[in-house]
Amino acid sequence: MKKRIAKSGQGVPLGGIGSGSIGRSYKGEFQRWQLFPGTCEERPVLANQFSAFISRKDGRNYSSVLHPGKPDLPKGSNISGIGSWDWNMSGQNSTYHALYPRSWTIYNGEPDPDVNIVCHQISPIIPHNYQQSSYPVSVFTFTNSVGGKSELTGYHSNSPMITANGQPPVTFAIAAQEKEDVHISECPYFIISGSSDEFSAKDMWNYVKENGSFDNLDLTKTSMCSKPGLSIGAAIAASVKLPPQTTQNVSFALAWACPEVKFSSGKTYHRRYTKFHGTDNDAAASLAHDAILEHNSWERQIEEWQNPILQDERFPDWYPVTLFNELYYLNAGGTIWTDGLPPIQSLTGIGEKKFSLDMQNGDADDANGIIPRNNTASDILNQMASVLERIHASMESNSAIGTTLLQGEENIGQFLYLEGIEYYMWNTYDVHFYASFSLIMLFPKLQLSIQRDFAAAVLMHDPEKLRMLHDGKWVARKVLGAVPHDLGLYDPWFKQFDRDKDGMIENEDFPDQTYDVWSMAGISAYCGGLWVAALQAASALAHEVGDKASEKLFWDKYEKAKSVYGKLWNGSYFNYDDGDNIMSASIHADQLAGQWYAKACGLFPIVDKDKAESALEKIYSFNDGKRGAMNGMWPDGTVDMSAMQSREIWPGVTYALAATMIQEGMVEKGFKTAEGIYHAAWSPEGLGYSFQTPEAWNNDDEYRSLCYMRPLAIWAIQWALSNPKLHKQTADIPQDSFPKNQFSYARIAKLLHLPEDESPKSFLRVIYEIVRNRYRS
């Protein structure tokens, strides 16, 4: 993990979903390059700029890079490099507006005091569009359209670049739209830096400044290849004549083609966009071409999506803008979207790793060993056997990639996004749990793809031994039947958590959930509520597939666990856990996570409405609406300082809390609670976290993990306003099949149960328990 410094200049990033991302600051700098898995280059490439050259008949001329002030440039660049350009704009009269996936920069009287220039940036993030939304391209349109027949007649693309560390090559293309009164010319090569007598950045600038175009440029002197020690660039010029009281528009496109995505394991896949533009590196030119011709259609589709929310008078002004801008993470969260096909190159199968499952353990369902039809438990057993047969010989076939599609269903590919750009784990499930509402509402097929991958991963087994950090024990990397923590670094932990057989799982008094440095002991409000909701969901799912016995089984378990969960109620809120210590009284902002998710799924609430409202009121009473909700508070109104995460504010959790309030009818308080995140992260007076919302901050303005997945949970607020249809549980269940079904699930549990590890506790574990017990006493 690498600590990243928060810089307040972040703006709307470029590109679609899953084909790489290029950040762009409000100053116009191209930065935060994420073109390869797990790689994020923060520094801007300062030669990448838009510039304006204005020449008037009265002899007045203006030229400037469209960048406020002159940035810190490398030594020596003032002679023949980009330091010799005209950096004449102050930025005092310019403004930047962001509404993801679009932005507007208004240069008011700069560099010419009598001319206003507007740069409109757009990327193809279009809900329910699984083609253009995958394109690695953005379009920049200056000023306004005046009509006329349009076509692409000028563009430049470079040859594939050799990349570092064995990454696949990448090609960039820049293009501009030539039409009536807009003339395009190009400079395919100039030297940005390095010792050379060739056509330099200074030469390029002076040429276009004097001539207004590259029309008469001697291309034989500029069409050259790069050399060691030299940095090269290319440029496109769009020339227009602007009569008084008129406007013109000029559109530029930036595209890049990196058709292969290579993981550290050695596997390489093709990206989603290659399904439509092929696997050649030259696809950058065709992507730029299509973007120039199609961006007006993108604009219409984005407006049709966003305008109803922007114009909804129920919402406070800050909400729609923040709702859309938090979506930046779908592009800039290290996102990868493949074509859904097997890897184009693989490592050799690891034949030494063996897999076994004793199918003879456990009792038969009845005397004849007959398993009834529509029995989910027996289906699971059969699938386990099938999976283990397939993966016995080779680890390579033991993969979540390539899940079975329904007949006639389109293969929209596999989707990955990082937990955070500092946390290199894909699709971290306990965090995606919060963020998933953005995909459910906008790209539901991508959400389905993730769910299928995790469903397949549950039936994977990897016996490689890893050492657990919390207690030093050596455990299997991934055990059969466990839901993995993520699809990159598997969480090896799996236990049977229901210790006292009361139908409720208990926490192990070490961090075994998303609050991974804040321990819970016994029954907890957070995990217990999610368990209760999950049992009801399992019953509902069984109903959907016609398995009445499983529907009855899980409903009864739900009723039993719900009763036990109620013991956490203290008359005002649900205790943090049922441990016998003072920390159990902590007021957890996320204590109703199970209630939130149950109602979000259209299930019945797991707690009474009056209790939910009381708990939410208690949390709200300690939230001033300026920073977000503190994770943990003591009943006396002070911050719970018992753990790092208890004294943090998590934007994603605050958004989820606001959604919970809205579901319970506390709409105004829900928006007020979420508004604290806007004030801290997004407002001009805030902490400068725009387009890099972190996982957490505290009251001392300390932050943790910039660019994090969980804040996408703001879309849970929008989901809460949609009032999902309530699932109807039925009681028409044959009683005779219930015992057989119960035995089937008991058999699964026995097959998956890991033997108790009798090895002694590690020194680290002993120290941890001594410190914990001393603090509690």
GIBELFEN-V474794 format. One record per backbone hydrogen bond with DSSP energy under -1.0 kcal/mol. NH is the residue of the N-H (numbers start at 1). CO is the residue of the C=O. Records with the same first field share a line. If there is no record, write none. Layout:
# GIBELFEN-V474794
NH: CO / CO
This chain:
# GIBELFEN-V474794
14: 22
16: 135
17: 133
21: 34
22: 14
23: 31
25: 29
26: 9
28: 25
31: 23
32: 42
33: 41
34: 21
39: 36
41: 33
45: 30
48: 45
49: 47
52: 64
54: 62
56: 60
59: 56
62: 54
64: 52
65: 86
66: 50
67: 65
69: 89
77: 74
79: 76
83: 77
84: 81
85: 82
94: 91
95: 106
97: 104
99: 102
102: 99
103: 121
104: 97
105: 119
106: 95
107: 117
108: 106
109: 107
115: 112
117: 107
119: 105
120: 141
121: 103
122: 139
123: 101
125: 123
128: 442
129: 126
134: 131
135: 132
137: 135
138: 254
139: 122
140: 252
141: 120
142: 250
143: 118
151: 178
156: 174
158: 172
161: 170
167: 164
171: 257
173: 255
174: 156
175: 253
176: 154
177: 251
182: 179
183: 239
185: 237
187: 235
190: 233
191: 199
192: 231
193: 231
201: 191
202: 80
204: 200
205: 201
206: 202
207: 203
208: 204
209: 205
210: 206
211: 207
212: 208
217: 214
219: 217
221: 218
223: 219
224: 222
230: 227
231: 193
233: 190
235: 187
237: 185
239: 183
246: 243
250: 142
252: 140
253: 175
254: 138
255: 173
256: 136
257: 171
261: 269
263: 267
266: 263
268: 345
269: 261
271: 259
272: 337
274: 271
275: 272
276: 273
277: 273
278: 274
283: 280
284: 281
285: 282
287: 283
288: 284
289: 285
290: 286
291: 287
292: 288
293: 289
294: 290
295: 291
298: 294
299: 295
300: 296
301: 297
302: 298
303: 299
304: 300
305: 301
306: 302
307: 303
310: 306
311: 307
315: 312
319: 316
322: 318
323: 319
324: 320
325: 321
326: 322
327: 324
328: 325
329: 326
330: 327
331: 328
332: 328
333: 329
336: 416
337: 18
338: 414
339: 270
344: 268
351: 349
359: 357
361: 358
369: 366
379: 375
380: 376
381: 377
382: 378
383: 379
384: 380
385: 381
386: 382
387: 383
388: 384
389: 385
390: 386
391: 387
398: 395
399: 397
409: 406
412: 410
416: 336
418: 333
419: 425
420: 423
421: 707
425: 423
427: 417
429: 485
432: 428
433: 429
434: 431
435: 431
436: 432
438: 435
440: 436
441: 437
442: 438
443: 439
446: 443
447: 443
448: 444
449: 445
450: 446
451: 447
452: 448
453: 449
454: 450
455: 451
456: 452
457: 453
458: 454
460: 457
462: 478
466: 475
468: 473
472: 468
475: 466
477: 464
478: 462
481: 458
482: 479
487: 426
499: 497
506: 497
507: 522
509: 520
516: 514
518: 515
522: 507
525: 576
528: 524
529: 525
530: 526
531: 527
532: 528
533: 529
534: 530
535: 531
536: 532
537: 533
538: 534
539: 535
540: 536
541: 537
542: 538
543: 539
544: 540
545: 541
546: 543
547: 542
548: 546
551: 547
552: 548
553: 549
554: 550
555: 551
556: 552
557: 553
558: 554
559: 555
560: 556
561: 557
562: 558
563: 559
564: 560
565: 561
566: 562
567: 564
568: 565
569: 566
570: 573
575: 568
576: 584
578: 523
581: 579
584: 581
585: 582
586: 583
587: 633
589: 631
591: 588
593: 590
596: 592
597: 593
598: 594
599: 595
600: 596
601: 597
602: 599
603: 598
612: 608
613: 609
614: 610
615: 611
616: 612
617: 613
618: 614
619: 615
620: 616
621: 617
622: 619
623: 620
631: 648
632: 646
633: 587
634: 638
637: 634
640: 632
647: 643
648: 645
649: 697
654: 650
655: 651
656: 652
657: 653
658: 654
659: 655
660: 656
661: 657
662: 658
663: 659
664: 660
665: 662
666: 661
667: 665
670: 666
671: 667
672: 668
673: 669
674: 670
675: 671
677: 674
678: 674
679: 675
680: 676
681: 677
682: 678
683: 678
686: 683
687: 680
689: 681
692: 689
695: 704 / 705
696: 704
697: 649
698: 702
701: 698
704: 696
707: 692
708: 693
709: 419
712: 709
713: 710
714: 711
715: 712
716: 713
717: 714
719: 715
720: 716
721: 717
722: 719
727: 602
733: 731
741: 737
742: 738
743: 739
744: 740
745: 741
746: 742
747: 743
748: 744
749: 745
750: 746
751: 747
752: 748
753: 749
766: 762
767: 763
768: 764
769: 765
770: 766
771: 767
772: 768
773: 769
774: 770
775: 771
776: 772
777: 773
